[in-house]
């Protein structure tokens, strides 16, 4: 008969091995990865080849996914035909393709008698591009949309997904002062979206904190100016025109201060010909693109977390 001490030792060793195996299953090693970001390909005009080249080039880096902001220029028609044409182009991409709306896609649209059709066109884009819970592209990535909440059923363009202990999300913040309208009684779209975006940002930061995410990345058209000095307005004539980004700027600042990970804000307001870079202030990084694309590398568990391939990553105290 085997001695009791030997049996106990064997049993404890088996339990230790089982516990170690369970820990490895629950907390697998998170590998580094890269994703592509395409700026507003139509900022300078309606040349579709710019977007085609960006998609082709970004696909070469074997990205986990690609995020593209903007599907048309401000001078192109807001027609169903053009919307469908651009959706087909983006759907042909091999990697998962997430589309983030730009203001030029909808906010300046007018109907045949010259009246604004922005709200109607925005709703049409939601129907065409965000009808289900997946990305575009040949490989699909599951997404969670704000429209899954009954209270915000319309806001399907706001979506989030997780990859490698980082939470990624799009948020509809058009570059034209967040589509704030100075005319009395014309701001219903802005005001309703402000409420939806407030709830969306709260959900994102709460989820990132609860899931112990190492980072949160927000993609938008407009630059909300989170890294600007306190009290600074993005508008040259602040006295005569409201800053449409004031509320999301305050909210992101307040929540980022409490978040233990890094927050990276990506927009399409970079200057033409300017080399993309990530500028850090505390735990908040900011990257602006123009029409070009960039490769962002993610290294979970490292101090830098986000780096640009071929770009610079500046740190501002």
C-alpha positions in Angstrom: 0.0 0.0 0.0 1.3 3.5 -0.9 2.2 5.6 2.2 -0.3 8.3 3.1 2.4 11.0 2.7 3.0 10.0 -0.9 -0.7 10.0 -1.7 -1.1 13.5 -0.2 1.9 14.8 -2.1 0.6 13.4 -5.4 -2.9 14.8 -4.7 -1.6 18.2 -4.0 0.6 18.2 -7.0 -2.4 17.2 -9.2 -4.5 20.0 -7.7 -1.7 22.5 -8.3 -1.4 21.4 -11.9 -5.1 21.7 -12.4 -5.2 25.2 -10.8 -2.3 26.3 -13.0 -4.0 25.0 -16.1 -7.3 26.7 -15.1 -5.4 30.0 -14.6 -3.9 29.7 -18.0 -7.3 29.1 -19.5 -8.8 32.1 -17.8 -6.0 34.5 -18.4 -4.3 33.6 -21.7 -1.3 35.5 -22.8 -2.4 38.5 -24.9 -0.3 38.9 -28.0 0.5 42.1 -29.7 -1.4 43.1 -32.9 -1.8 45.9 -35.3 -4.7 47.7 -36.9 -5.1 50.2 -39.7 -6.7 53.6 -39.6 -7.7 55.4 -42.7 -8.2 59.2 -42.5 -10.9 61.0 -44.5 -10.1 59.9 -48.0 -12.5 62.4 -49.6 -11.5 65.5 -47.7 -9.7 66.9 -50.8 -12.3 65.8 -53.3 -14.3 62.9 -54.8 -11.4 60.7 -55.8 -12.4 57.2 -54.9 -8.9 55.8 -55.8 -7.5 57.4 -52.7 -9.7 55.1 -50.5 -9.0 52.1 -52.7 -5.2 52.5 -52.4 -5.5 53.1 -48.6 -7.5 49.9 -48.2 -5.1 47.9 -50.4 -2.0 49.2 -48.5 -3.5 48.7 -45.1 -4.5 45.2 -45.9 -0.8 44.3 -46.5 0.0 44.7 -42.8 -2.4 41.8 -41.9 -4.4 44.1 -39.6 -6.8 42.8 -36.9 -9.2 45.3 -38.5 -9.3 48.7 -40.3 -11.3 51.8 -39.3 -12.1 54.2 -42.1 -13.7 57.6 -41.5 -15.8 59.3 -44.2 -17.4 57.8 -47.3 -17.8 60.9 -49.5 -16.6 64.4 -50.1 -18.8 67.4 -49.3 -19.1 68.2 -53.0 -20.6 64.8 -53.9 -24.3 64.0 -54.0 -26.0 62.6 -50.9 -27.6 59.9 -53.1 -28.6 56.4 -52.2 -26.6 55.3 -55.3 -23.4 56.9 -54.1 -23.9 55.5 -50.6 -24.4 52.0 -52.0 -21.4 52.3 -54.2 -19.1 53.2 -51.3 -20.6 50.5 -49.1 -19.8 48.0 -51.8 -16.2 49.3 -52.0 -15.7 49.0 -48.3 -17.3 45.6 -48.1 -14.7 44.2 -50.6 -11.9 44.7 -48.1 -10.4 41.4 -46.8 -10.0 42.4 -43.2 -12.9 43.5 -41.0 -13.8 47.1 -42.0 -15.4 49.5 -39.5 -16.9 52.7 -40.9 -16.9 55.8 -38.8 -19.1 58.6 -40.2 -17.8 62.1 -41.2 -19.8 65.3 -41.3 -19.4 65.5 -45.1 -21.3 62.2 -45.4 -24.6 63.7 -44.1 -24.6 67.0 -42.2 -24.4 69.3 -45.3 -27.0 67.4 -47.4 -29.9 69.4 -48.9 -33.0 68.3 -50.8 -34.2 69.4 -54.3 -35.5 72.7 -53.0 -32.4 73.5 -51.0 -33.6 72.6 -47.5 -31.5 70.5 -45.1 -32.0 66.8 -45.5 -29.2 66.0 -42.9 -31.4 64.0 -40.5 -33.0 61.9 -43.3 -29.7 61.2 -44.9 -28.1 60.2 -41.6 -30.9 57.8 -41.0 -30.4 56.4 -44.5 -26.7 55.8 -43.8 -27.6 54.0 -40.6 -29.9 51.7 -42.6 -27.2 51.0 -45.3 -24.0 50.7 -43.2 -25.1 49.6 -39.7 -28.0 47.2 -40.2 -26.6 44.4 -38.2 -24.1 43.7 -35.4 -21.1 43.1 -37.6 -18.4 45.0 -39.4 -18.1 45.2 -43.2 -15.4 43.3 -45.0 -14.9 39.7 -46.1 -13.9 38.8 -42.5 -16.6 40.1 -40.1 -16.0 41.4 -36.6 -18.8 41.3 -34.1 -19.8 44.8 -32.8 -22.0 46.1 -30.1 -24.0 49.1 -31.2 -25.6 51.8 -29.1 -28.8 51.0 -31.0 -29.0 47.8 -29.0 -30.3 50.1 -26.2 -34.0 50.7 -26.5 -33.6 54.4 -25.5 -31.0 55.0 -28.3 -32.4 52.8 -31.0 -31.4 55.2 -33.8 -27.7 55.5 -33.0 -26.3 52.4 -34.8 -23.2 54.3 -36.0 -21.8 54.3 -32.5 -20.2 50.8 -32.0 -17.7 49.2 -29.8 -15.6 46.0 -29.9 -12.8 44.4 -27.8 -9.5 43.1 -29.1 -6.4 42.2 -27.0 -7.6 43.8 -23.7 -8.3 47.1 -25.5 -11.8 48.5 -26.1 -12.3 50.3 -29.4 -15.3 52.4 -30.3 -16.7 54.8 -32.9 -18.6 58.0 -31.9 -20.5 60.3 -34.2 -18.8 63.7 -33.7 -18.8 65.5 -37.1 -16.0 68.0 -37.7 -18.2 70.9 -38.5 -18.6 72.0 -34.8 -20.4 68.8 -34.0 -23.2 69.9 -36.4 -24.3 72.6 -33.9 -26.7 75.0 -35.7 -26.8 78.6 -34.6 -30.3 79.2 -36.0 -33.0 79.1 -33.4 -35.0 75.9 -33.4 -32.7 74.1 -35.7 -30.6 72.1 -33.2 -32.8 69.1 -32.5 -30.3 66.6 -34.2 -27.4 68.1 -32.3 -29.2 68.1 -28.9 -30.5 64.5 -29.3 -27.1 63.2 -30.3 -25.5 65.0 -27.5 -27.6 63.0 -25.0 -26.9 59.7 -26.9 -23.2 60.4 -27.0 -23.1 61.3 -23.3 -24.7 57.9 -22.5 -22.3 56.2 -24.9 -19.2 57.6 -23.4 -20.3 56.7 -19.9 -21.0 53.1 -21.1 -17.6 52.9 -22.8 -15.5 54.1 -19.8 -17.6 52.0 -17.4 -17.1 48.9 -19.5 -13.4 49.5 -19.9 -13.0 49.9 -16.2 -15.1 46.9 -15.3 -13.3 44.6 -17.8 -9.9 46.0 -16.7 -9.1 47.0 -20.2 -5.5 48.3 -20.7 -6.7 50.9 -23.2 -9.7 52.7 -24.8 -9.5 54.0 -28.4 -12.2 56.4 -29.7 -12.5 57.1 -33.4 -14.3 60.3 -34.6 -14.4 62.8 -37.4 -14.0 65.9 -35.3 -11.2 66.7 -32.8 -13.0 67.5 -29.5 -9.8 69.2 -28.2 -9.3 67.2 -25.1 -5.6 68.2 -24.9 -6.3 71.9 -25.3 -5.9 74.2 -22.4 -8.8 74.4 -19.9 -11.2 77.2 -20.9 -9.9 77.1 -24.5 -12.5 77.1 -27.3 -11.9 75.5 -30.7 -13.8 78.3 -32.3 -12.2 81.7 -33.2 -15.4 83.5 -32.3 -16.5 81.8 -29.1 -18.7 84.8 -28.1 -20.9 84.6 -31.1 -21.0 80.8 -31.7 -21.3 77.9 -29.3 -18.5 75.4 -29.1 -20.3 72.2 -30.1 -17.6 70.0 -28.6 -17.6 71.5 -25.1 -19.6 68.8 -23.4 -17.9 65.7 -24.9 -14.6 67.4 -24.2 -15.4 67.9 -20.5 -16.8 64.4 -20.2 -13.9 62.6 -21.8 -11.4 64.6 -19.7 -13.2 63.8 -16.5 -13.6 60.1 -17.2 -10.0 59.7 -18.6 -8.6 61.1 -15.4 -10.3 58.3 -13.4 -9.4 55.5 -15.9 -6.4 53.4 -15.0 -5.5 52.6 -18.6 -4.6 54.7 -21.7 -7.1 56.6 -23.8 -6.3 57.2 -27.5 -8.4 59.7 -29.4 -8.2 59.4 -33.2 -9.7 61.9 -35.6 -9.5 63.1 -39.2 -8.4 66.7 -38.7 -4.7 66.4 -39.4 -3.1 68.8 -41.9 -2.3 67.6 -45.4 1.2 66.4 -45.7 1.7 66.3 -41.9 3.3 63.1 -40.6 0.8 61.4 -38.2 1.9 61.1 -34.6 0.6 60.2 -31.2 0.9 63.1 -28.7 0.5 62.1 -25.1 -0.6 64.2 -22.1 -0.8 62.0 -19.1 -2.8 58.9 -20.0 -4.5 60.6 -23.0 -3.1 60.3 -26.5 -4.2 62.1 -29.6 -3.7 61.3 -33.2 -5.0 63.2 -36.2 -5.0 62.0 -39.8 -5.8 63.8 -43.0 -6.4 61.5 -46.1 -3.6 59.1 -45.4 -3.7 55.8 -43.5 -1.6 54.7 -40.6 -0.6 51.4 -38.9 -1.0 51.4 -35.1 0.7 48.6 -33.2 -0.7 47.5 -29.9 1.6 45.8 -27.3 -0.5 44.7 -24.3 1.3 44.7 -21.0 3.8 47.3 -22.1 4.1 50.9 -20.9 3.7 52.4 -24.4 0.8 50.2 -25.4 0.2 52.1 -28.7 2.9 53.0 -31.3 2.8 54.1 -34.9 4.7 52.2 -37.5 6.7 54.6 -39.5 5.3 57.6 -37.6 6.3 59.3 -34.4 4.9 58.9 -30.9 5.6 62.2 -29.0 5.0 62.7 -25.3 4.0 66.1 -24.0 4.2 66.6 -20.3 
